Each structure stands twice: as C-alpha cells, then as structure tokens.
Amino acid sequence: MSRPFLLGVLGGMGPLATVDFMHKLLRATPATHDQQQIPHVVWNVPQIADRQRALAGEGPSPLPQLLYGIQQLNRLGVSHIVIACNTAHHWYEALKQESDAPILHIADATLEAIEDKPKKVGLIATQGTLDAGWFQQRFAAIGTESLLPTQDEITRWFVPGCYAVKRGDLQQGGELLTLQARALRERGAEKLVLACTEVPVALAAISSPYLNEAIDPAEALAQQCATLWLSRRNDRIN
Amino acid sequence: MSRPFLLGVLGGMGPLATVDFMHKLLRATPATHDQQQIPHVVWNVPQIADRQRALAGEGPSPLPQLLYGIQQLNRLGVSHIVIACNTAHHWYEALKQESDAPILHIADATLEAIEDKPKKVGLIATQGTLDAGWFQQRFAAIGTESLLPTQDEITRWFVPGCYAVKRGDLQQGGELLTLQARALRERGAEKLVLACTEVPVALAAISSPYLNEAIDPAEALAQQCATLWLSRRNDRIN
C-alpha cells in the first residue's frame, strides 16, 4: 500500500535556492486552483556545515545535519524526498539508507528531461559535484561529452559567484556566473548544465542570456516531482 | 528552558503566497552566509478546504486540515508558528489552543510595524477577514480609520483577482487588484493594507505603483520572525 503523496524537500543549501526550487515546483504543475498544487513540506534549515568546504577537506561534514533533516521529513510521513542542492548529493547513498521514503536523484531527473542530446555540455558545478562525476557519467552514457570549468575559472568566477548569492548579492553573483557560462560556451559547450542550485537564481536575477541555452537540474527535478504528483493527484493527503 | 529557534510556517493558502512569504523571511534577515538565515520548516500543503467559501457558508470548514498542519509542525519541535494567510486567522484561537508552540498573529505584527500612524487606511482583504474585524479593531485602537472595499468592488475586483493568482495568472490578478487599490485610494485611504497574502504577489508581478503606498502584513510578520531569530541566532538548531 503506498503512502499518500507528500513531497519532502531537504533545503537550506542555500535557503534562497530552496525557495527558487519551490517556485519551480509550482510552475511545473498545471493547476487552476490551490488544491491542485503539489503538497510539499520543506525543511529549510540552513544551519548545515558548508558542503564545498567539507569536500575540500577544510571543514566538518554536513552529514549529521543532512541526516537529521531526512529523519524529520520522514517523521511527517513524506512519500518522496528531493534534495534541493546538487553538491549535497555527495551524501546521497548515506541519506538514502536512512530514509523510508525514496529520494529522487537530481542527476537522474536531469537526464530524463533531456530531449535532444547535445554533443557537448558545459557543467557549472561545485568542485565536489565535478569530482563526484554523477553528471559526467550519465552524460557519457548517452554519448554527450562534458566540458568542465578550469581550476582558475572556479576560483575566479564560480566560487565567488555562489557565495555572492548566499549573501544576497544576486547582481554580483549573476555577473560572475555569466563569465563562467560564457567561458564554457566559448570552449564549445552547446548547452550549459546549471548543476548548482545557486546558479539559475543568479542568472535569472540579471536576465542572463545564458539561461536560454541552459539545462537546469533543479527544474528537471521539479518536473519529475510534478509528473509523479499528477499521476497521483486524486489521492488524499490526510 | 526554551526550545532552539525553529520557525514553523503553516502555508498552502495559497502555495505561491507561501513561497512569497519565505522570500520575505530571507529578505528581512541580514545575512552574509547561509548559516545566518532563519531556520524554518514549511507545511505547504494546499489540499485545504477553501477559506473564503467556508466563511461564506458555501463549503466545508478548513479547520481539520489547519489543525493537522499545526500538529505536524509541532511534531518537528518548532519554537514558533506563523500562518502565511490572513483569512486563515479566522481559526487562530482554535489553532492556538492545540499548539505547543506559540502562534504569532499577523495583525499584531502589522500594527507593531507601523511607524507613522495614518489617519485612514484602506483594507484589501477577504470578506472573512473584513467580517472578523481584527485589523479594524487594532487600527481603531491607534486612532486610524479603516476604509473597506464595497460589496460591488469585492465581487468585481478582489475575489476574481485572488483566484487569478491561485491559478497562476499574476497579470490578471495584478490588474484587478490594482483597480481595487485605486478605488480605496480615491476614497481617501492614505495607505493600503494588503491583508491577503495573494495581493502583494499580484501587485509585485505587475510592478503596481500602489505597492509603494502599502502596508504588507506578510512583510510585517516576516520582520517579526526575523527580529525574534536575530535575538536568538546563537542558539543551535540540533
């Protein structure tokens, strides 16, 4: 017997990117009134050890706080969980083992959403996400090559761009991340994969033209959630 | 001994207004990195009986679903609860009795946020909120007169404007609610009180000039939450 549909969102990484993900959930769901929208509960608690620093060996692991969030969502009887942060998928297997509810993987959702396979994509992501290789492996399996930011680009544009979003400076975040996007396009990427949830927030804030050529994993994940919900919309939540 | 700070948001009424409220929470909190932002958990489950219809005697009461949401937030050990919907405050006393965590009242937060007392305010709100009189009573206590929409305006502009937002038509919602705002200004309101969480969403979507002369109860409530959080930011969440 399946549980009534209730989506749990593990957020807080960052909190603004989580709000952006919720917007995407609502936009992905055709609805003429409130009651048709996707029922969800959001753990938007940003008191989590910094993921990028942990993976660089410069800070404590966020795993205890991630596990706590997953446990709290499970206590509410969620039927599915998503993690509104690409980098946090580093701990996906550990979280999955502790969760009664299945956890959807953002890279699986991204690949599912791709219609025409590009020859080359540019991955805009944290060093931790790049090192993990989830996106590269999945793209390779469909014959798509992944171009990665250089170490220099990450230091100059990607990292300060992300932290600008985290302190609310979307303008600066947008400008820095646009430079990162342009560099990947100039090296031959047909599409850009915005594989860090801060990135689409920043590019949208400055109406960056690179948004139009982008594959947005957060949007793909929202779309997957909406599809699941639409197939079960007649269930009752309580 | 007080609980660690964790804000519970009873949302879903509507789900987009709840996302807008979360934006306001983040904007109200000065933060240079994720970890300084307000920790919150959001019950954004819109499968709740329609509040306006219930209060008009045309549909079932939303109280069971509201109580369920309050119970679920309490199960997570929230320290405070807010309800991101003015009309749902009709059931405030019943919800308060069932909640371990204190529930902040949106009209109290609004009055606290007022700096210079206007002589006359225009209340843009559902019939249920207007009938309850929370805002009028509190404004009367500080010597401010409340101007209300007429029955005809509510039918022509307010109600269809709100339901346009709920079906995602922010443009139409913004236009209709701007007509409502203009009518109240023309009758002498110095400030407009946007006492329905759909209203600021719609006016912002069309960059309505009436936003600049408005008192936004959702923003006032977010500000109250941020002030509480700032006074306890050194506590740990888990």
Chai-1 contact restraints between the chains, C-beta under 6 A:
chainA,res_idxA,chainB,res_idxB,connection_type,confidence,min_distance_angstrom,max_distance_angstrom,comment,restraint_id
A,G14,B,D34,contact,1.0,0.0,6.0,A-B,restraint_1
A,P15,B,L26,contact,1.0,0.0,6.0,A-B,restraint_2
A,P15,B,Q37,contact,1.0,0.0,6.0,A-B,restraint_3
A,L16,B,L26,contact,1.0,0.0,6.0,A-B,restraint_4
A,V19,B,V19,contact,1.0,0.0,6.0,A-B,restraint_5
A,V19,B,M22,contact,1.0,0.0,6.0,A-B,restraint_6
A,V19,B,H23,contact,1.0,0.0,6.0,A-B,restraint_7
A,M22,B,V19,contact,1.0,0.0,6.0,A-B,restraint_8
A,H23,B,V19,contact,1.0,0.0,6.0,A-B,restraint_9
A,L26,B,P15,contact,1.0,0.0,6.0,A-B,restraint_10
A,L26,B,L16,contact,1.0,0.0,6.0,A-B,restraint_11
A,T32,B,R167,contact,1.0,0.0,6.0,A-B,restraint_12
A,H33,B,K166,contact,1.0,0.0,6.0,A-B,restraint_13
A,D34,B,G14,contact,1.0,0.0,6.0,A-B,restraint_14
A,D34,B,P46,contact,1.0,0.0,6.0,A-B,restraint_15
A,D34,B,K166,contact,1.0,0.0,6.0,A-B,restraint_16
A,Q35,B,P46,contact,1.0,0.0,6.0,A-B,restraint_17
A,Q35,B,Q47,contact,1.0,0.0,6.0,A-B,restraint_18
A,Q37,B,P15,contact,1.0,0.0,6.0,A-B,restraint_19
A,Q37,B,P46,contact,1.0,0.0,6.0,A-B,restraint_20
A,P39,B,V45,contact,1.0,0.0,6.0,A-B,restraint_21
A,P39,B,Q47,contact,1.0,0.0,6.0,A-B,restraint_22
A,H40,B,N44,contact,1.0,0.0,6.0,A-B,restraint_23
A,V41,B,W43,contact,1.0,0.0,6.0,A-B,restraint_24
A,V42,B,V42,contact,1.0,0.0,6.0,A-B,restraint_25
A,W43,B,V41,contact,1.0,0.0,6.0,A-B,restraint_26
A,N44,B,H40,contact,1.0,0.0,6.0,A-B,restraint_27
A,V45,B,P39,contact,1.0,0.0,6.0,A-B,restraint_28
A,V45,B,I237,contact,1.0,0.0,6.0,A-B,restraint_29
A,P46,B,D34,contact,1.0,0.0,6.0,A-B,restraint_30
A,P46,B,Q35,contact,1.0,0.0,6.0,A-B,restraint_31
A,P46,B,Q37,contact,1.0,0.0,6.0,A-B,restraint_32
A,Q47,B,Q35,contact,1.0,0.0,6.0,A-B,restraint_33
A,Q47,B,P39,contact,1.0,0.0,6.0,A-B,restraint_34
A,Q47,B,I237,contact,1.0,0.0,6.0,A-B,restraint_35
A,Y68,B,N238,contact,1.0,0.0,6.0,A-B,restraint_36
A,Q72,B,L76,contact,1.0,0.0,6.0,A-B,restraint_37
A,L76,B,Q72,contact,1.0,0.0,6.0,A-B,restraint_38
A,K166,B,H33,contact,1.0,0.0,6.0,A-B,restraint_39
A,K166,B,D34,contact,1.0,0.0,6.0,A-B,restraint_40
A,R167,B,T32,contact,1.0,0.0,6.0,A-B,restraint_41
A,I237,B,V45,contact,1.0,0.0,6.0,A-B,restraint_42
A,I237,B,Q47,contact,1.0,0.0,6.0,A-B,restraint_43
A,N238,B,Y68,contact,1.0,0.0,6.0,A-B,restraint_44
